[in-house]
Amino acid sequence: MSKIKKLIFSIFLLLFIYLIFFNNFSQAALFGGTPEIVDKLNSAFEKIEEWLIKLATPAAAVAVGVGVFMKKFSFGDEERIRIAKKLIRGSLFSYAFILAIDLILSAIKSLI
C-alpha cells in the first residue's frame, strides 16, 4: 500500500512542478495574447451577465408587487397569506443572490 501512495504522491508532485515551471510556455504566453475565440466568449458572457442583471431587477419588483397585492387582497385566507409571504421572501432572496453573484464576479475580475 505504501508503494501505491508513493507513486501517487510522485505523480502529483511531478504534475505540480510541471504546472509551475512549464505553464509559461503555452501558446498564449508565447504570442503575448489570448486567442480570438476566448475574447469572443468573454465578451458574450459579459453581455449575458449584464442582460440578466437588467432583467432581474424588474422581475423581482413584479414578484414582490404580486406578493403584496396577493397578501392585501387575500381577505383573511391563511393559505393565500402564506403563499404571498413565500413569494415575497423568495423573490427578495433570489434578487439578493443575483446581486451577490454579480459582486463576487466583479471582485474576481478586478483581481485578474
Rosetta constraint file for C-alpha pairs under 8 A:
AtomPair CA 1 CA 5 HARMONIC 6.46 0.50
AtomPair CA 2 CA 6 HARMONIC 6.10 0.50
AtomPair CA 3 CA 7 HARMONIC 6.09 0.50
AtomPair CA 4 CA 8 HARMONIC 6.15 0.50
AtomPair CA 5 CA 9 HARMONIC 6.02 0.50
AtomPair CA 6 CA 10 HARMONIC 6.05 0.50
AtomPair CA 7 CA 11 HARMONIC 6.19 0.50
AtomPair CA 8 CA 12 HARMONIC 6.24 0.50
AtomPair CA 9 CA 13 HARMONIC 6.04 0.50
AtomPair CA 10 CA 14 HARMONIC 6.07 0.50
AtomPair CA 11 CA 15 HARMONIC 6.14 0.50
AtomPair CA 12 CA 16 HARMONIC 6.04 0.50
AtomPair CA 13 CA 17 HARMONIC 6.16 0.50
AtomPair CA 14 CA 18 HARMONIC 6.06 0.50
AtomPair CA 15 CA 19 HARMONIC 6.18 0.50
AtomPair CA 16 CA 20 HARMONIC 6.24 0.50
AtomPair CA 17 CA 21 HARMONIC 6.05 0.50
AtomPair CA 17 CA 22 HARMONIC 7.95 0.50
AtomPair CA 18 CA 22 HARMONIC 5.33 0.50
AtomPair CA 18 CA 23 HARMONIC 7.07 0.50
AtomPair CA 19 CA 23 HARMONIC 5.19 0.50
AtomPair CA 22 CA 26 HARMONIC 7.83 0.50
AtomPair CA 24 CA 29 HARMONIC 5.78 0.50
AtomPair CA 24 CA 30 HARMONIC 7.75 0.50
AtomPair CA 25 CA 29 HARMONIC 6.07 0.50
AtomPair CA 25 CA 30 HARMONIC 6.22 0.50
AtomPair CA 26 CA 30 HARMONIC 6.25 0.50
AtomPair CA 27 CA 31 HARMONIC 6.29 0.50
AtomPair CA 28 CA 32 HARMONIC 5.83 0.50
AtomPair CA 28 CA 33 HARMONIC 5.37 0.50
AtomPair CA 28 CA 34 HARMONIC 5.45 0.50
AtomPair CA 28 CA 35 HARMONIC 7.02 0.50
AtomPair CA 29 CA 33 HARMONIC 6.76 0.50
AtomPair CA 34 CA 38 HARMONIC 6.61 0.50
AtomPair CA 34 CA 39 HARMONIC 6.98 0.50
AtomPair CA 35 CA 39 HARMONIC 6.68 0.50
AtomPair CA 36 CA 40 HARMONIC 6.29 0.50
AtomPair CA 37 CA 41 HARMONIC 6.12 0.50
AtomPair CA 38 CA 42 HARMONIC 6.08 0.50
AtomPair CA 39 CA 43 HARMONIC 6.20 0.50
AtomPair CA 40 CA 44 HARMONIC 6.09 0.50
AtomPair CA 41 CA 45 HARMONIC 6.14 0.50
AtomPair CA 42 CA 46 HARMONIC 6.21 0.50
AtomPair CA 43 CA 47 HARMONIC 6.22 0.50
AtomPair CA 44 CA 48 HARMONIC 6.23 0.50
AtomPair CA 45 CA 49 HARMONIC 6.07 0.50
AtomPair CA 46 CA 50 HARMONIC 6.22 0.50
AtomPair CA 47 CA 51 HARMONIC 6.13 0.50
AtomPair CA 48 CA 52 HARMONIC 6.13 0.50
AtomPair CA 49 CA 53 HARMONIC 6.29 0.50
AtomPair CA 50 CA 54 HARMONIC 6.20 0.50
AtomPair CA 51 CA 55 HARMONIC 6.10 0.50
AtomPair CA 52 CA 56 HARMONIC 5.88 0.50
AtomPair CA 53 CA 57 HARMONIC 6.64 0.50
AtomPair CA 53 CA 98 HARMONIC 7.51 0.50
AtomPair CA 53 CA 99 HARMONIC 7.75 0.50
AtomPair CA 54 CA 58 HARMONIC 7.58 0.50
AtomPair CA 55 CA 59 HARMONIC 6.32 0.50
AtomPair CA 56 CA 60 HARMONIC 5.98 0.50
AtomPair CA 56 CA 95 HARMONIC 6.73 0.50
AtomPair CA 56 CA 98 HARMONIC 7.78 0.50
AtomPair CA 57 CA 61 HARMONIC 6.27 0.50
AtomPair CA 57 CA 95 HARMONIC 7.32 0.50
AtomPair CA 58 CA 62 HARMONIC 6.06 0.50
AtomPair CA 59 CA 63 HARMONIC 6.16 0.50
AtomPair CA 60 CA 64 HARMONIC 6.11 0.50
AtomPair CA 60 CA 91 HARMONIC 5.61 0.50
AtomPair CA 60 CA 92 HARMONIC 6.79 0.50
AtomPair CA 60 CA 95 HARMONIC 6.26 0.50
AtomPair CA 61 CA 65 HARMONIC 6.02 0.50
AtomPair CA 62 CA 66 HARMONIC 6.06 0.50
AtomPair CA 63 CA 67 HARMONIC 6.17 0.50
AtomPair CA 63 CA 87 HARMONIC 6.91 0.50
AtomPair CA 63 CA 88 HARMONIC 6.76 0.50
AtomPair CA 63 CA 91 HARMONIC 6.19 0.50
AtomPair CA 64 CA 68 HARMONIC 6.12 0.50
AtomPair CA 64 CA 87 HARMONIC 7.04 0.50
AtomPair CA 64 CA 88 HARMONIC 4.94 0.50
AtomPair CA 64 CA 91 HARMONIC 6.55 0.50
AtomPair CA 64 CA 92 HARMONIC 7.50 0.50
AtomPair CA 65 CA 69 HARMONIC 6.17 0.50
AtomPair CA 66 CA 70 HARMONIC 5.93 0.50
AtomPair CA 66 CA 84 HARMONIC 7.89 0.50
AtomPair CA 67 CA 71 HARMONIC 6.10 0.50
AtomPair CA 67 CA 83 HARMONIC 7.94 0.50
AtomPair CA 67 CA 84 HARMONIC 4.52 0.50
AtomPair CA 67 CA 85 HARMONIC 6.75 0.50
AtomPair CA 67 CA 87 HARMONIC 5.65 0.50
AtomPair CA 67 CA 88 HARMONIC 5.38 0.50
AtomPair CA 68 CA 72 HARMONIC 6.02 0.50
AtomPair CA 68 CA 84 HARMONIC 6.79 0.50
AtomPair CA 68 CA 88 HARMONIC 7.37 0.50
AtomPair CA 69 CA 73 HARMONIC 5.96 0.50
AtomPair CA 70 CA 74 HARMONIC 5.84 0.50
AtomPair CA 70 CA 80 HARMONIC 6.88 0.50
AtomPair CA 70 CA 81 HARMONIC 7.23 0.50
AtomPair CA 70 CA 84 HARMONIC 5.76 0.50
AtomPair CA 71 CA 80 HARMONIC 6.72 0.50
AtomPair CA 71 CA 81 HARMONIC 5.09 0.50
AtomPair CA 71 CA 84 HARMONIC 5.45 0.50
AtomPair CA 71 CA 85 HARMONIC 7.47 0.50
AtomPair CA 74 CA 78 HARMONIC 7.90 0.50
AtomPair CA 74 CA 80 HARMONIC 5.81 0.50
AtomPair CA 74 CA 81 HARMONIC 6.35 0.50
AtomPair CA 76 CA 81 HARMONIC 7.59 0.50
AtomPair CA 77 CA 81 HARMONIC 6.40 0.50
AtomPair CA 78 CA 82 HARMONIC 6.12 0.50
AtomPair CA 79 CA 83 HARMONIC 6.19 0.50
AtomPair CA 80 CA 84 HARMONIC 5.97 0.50
AtomPair CA 81 CA 85 HARMONIC 6.19 0.50
AtomPair CA 82 CA 86 HARMONIC 6.22 0.50
AtomPair CA 83 CA 87 HARMONIC 6.12 0.50
AtomPair CA 84 CA 88 HARMONIC 6.19 0.50
AtomPair CA 85 CA 89 HARMONIC 6.02 0.50
AtomPair CA 86 CA 90 HARMONIC 5.81 0.50
AtomPair CA 87 CA 91 HARMONIC 6.03 0.50
AtomPair CA 88 CA 92 HARMONIC 6.20 0.50
AtomPair CA 89 CA 93 HARMONIC 6.12 0.50
AtomPair CA 90 CA 94 HARMONIC 6.01 0.50
AtomPair CA 91 CA 95 HARMONIC 6.09 0.50
AtomPair CA 92 CA 96 HARMONIC 6.09 0.50
AtomPair CA 93 CA 97 HARMONIC 6.05 0.50
AtomPair CA 94 CA 98 HARMONIC 6.24 0.50
AtomPair CA 95 CA 99 HARMONIC 6.26 0.50
AtomPair CA 96 CA 100 HARMONIC 6.05 0.50
AtomPair CA 97 CA 101 HARMONIC 6.14 0.50
AtomPair CA 98 CA 102 HARMONIC 6.26 0.50
AtomPair CA 99 CA 103 HARMONIC 6.16 0.50
AtomPair CA 100 CA 104 HARMONIC 6.15 0.50
AtomPair CA 101 CA 105 HARMONIC 6.09 0.50
AtomPair CA 102 CA 106 HARMONIC 6.14 0.50
AtomPair CA 103 CA 107 HARMONIC 6.19 0.50
AtomPair CA 104 CA 108 HARMONIC 6.22 0.50
AtomPair CA 105 CA 109 HARMONIC 6.13 0.50
AtomPair CA 106 CA 110 HARMONIC 6.21 0.50
AtomPair CA 107 CA 111 HARMONIC 6.46 0.50
AtomPair CA 108 CA 112 HARMONIC 6.38 0.50
